[in-house]
């Protein structure tokens, strides 16, 4: 790449940085290209609508916080509770190996 092209890219990115923006690459489905671009365009604006959209998307992605003890609750709901299953196994020494 020529020095003039590198300098142009560097100037462009520094102007973005002055505006509080950053350029980054995102992988996604081709069908979602327009959706992601419009979402990024809307989020780059410094408006109340952008803040509301940011909060909505963040809440949607985050979901509900997990509660402690979730594994224990799942085990308690198991159909094997009270089945008195013997999970012990005999202890074996293993085989002899001649090295």
C-alpha positions, -999 to +999 in steps of 0.1 A: +000+000+000+014+034-009+023+060+018-005+083+007-031+056+011-017+047+046-018+084+056-054+088+043-065+057+063-047+070+094-063+104+090-097+089+085-094+068+116-081+096+137-111+118+126-134+089+137-116+087+170-122+124+176-159+118+171-158+089+196-162+063+169-142+032+161-141+010+130-143-027+135-152-058+115-182-080+123-189-115+110-226-124+104-250-139+079-253-123+045-290-118+050-284-097+081-260-073+064-285-044+060-298-049+095-264-048+111-254-018+091-285+001+100-281-008+136-245+004+136-255+036+119-282+043+144-260+034+174-233+058+161-256+088+165-256+107+197-293+109+202-318+098+229-332+072+204-297+057+200-294+055+238-327+038+241-319+013+213-285+006+229-302-002+262-329-024+246-303-044+226-280-048+256-309-060+278-321-084+251-286-099+246-278-101+283-310-120+292-318-128+328-288-131+352-282-166+363-291-175+399-266-193+421-275-229+427-289-235+392-271-269+389-284-280+423-319-271+413-316-290+380-304-321+399-333-319+423-357-318+394-341-349+379-364-380+374-337-401+392-343-384+425-353-411+450-346-439+426-318-452+448-295-459+419-262-475+429-235-454+412-205-471+428-182-493+408-157-519+418-121-507+422-097-525+398-060-524+399-056-524+361-034-545+339+003-551+341+023-535+314+058-546+305+079-517+295 
